[in-house]
């Protein structure tokens, strides 16, 4: 009899261990919430690839919080769509009250969002967009206009070249893209391609740096081996720009705005991490198009509204600027609207 008891205890211990270790989710609040019955929000974050992503996660955790009346279940998808789909299915099994999704790419969400809809769970999309057949598969979206970010940055570039007397025939650009298929990559790449066609710049090449510093450095090293006339590096986020600058300086070249005397101009997106802002203050990143990561307050406001039975706006764009320490361009005009450049001291 004693043997059977021992075996039963061992089996139950093993089962408990498997259950706990298989759970990749992080319950950000502890047990007393269940007693208080706070609404539960399941958040599928795409990864932790960049300073922007860390700031976005912090903003969400600070706002979808116990003191604000919510229990948050956080899941890190590690930049894989399958992990995010599994997380959403777990949230459905857990019968959460709301699902928030920061999608790694635009395609491939129809089926799992149909399942959430059938379960009667409202879905809020943050940051990048989902491309679904039925817009009713999500209740609201909060994020950036990525193509407008690129239009602002390339307008600044055009103004800089014009004021500096640099002819378009001298402009040779390489683009270190973000994750292919992410809304931020699609918008920023489209904006650059349109600017090259509009202003007559020469776009030498485009390769994904996956929004990371390591891959950004690797792609820049490849570009420097392949081309001897690069004078503009367009990075689709700051972490890629940091990696690109490491590669450029390791190759014995200089980054800066004096492109007619051999310097290579680096421009990028985000304006969130300390390192990138420091490089911009030093003039090593010539201009950064802000990408605002602070979606937490807006997502909380949307859920608060839904809790009250109200209908939030379907799409909400966050305000964004341009940052630069270079004084050549203090403002620029886009579609008849004057934008001021925020000068970094
Ligand atoms: C933009 C966001 C992008 C950032 C990158 O909203 O999706 O992903 O620009 C991040 O830094 O990796």
Boltz pocket constraint, residues with backbone or C-beta under 6 A from the ligand:
constraints:
  - pocket:
      binder: B
      contacts: [[A, 49], [A, 50], [A, 51], [A, 52], [A, 53], [A, 127], [A, 128], [A, 144], [A, 182], [A, 184], [A, 210], [A, 211], [A, 236], [A, 237], [A, 238], [A, 239], [A, 269], [A, 270], [A, 291], [A, 292]]
      max_distance: 6.0
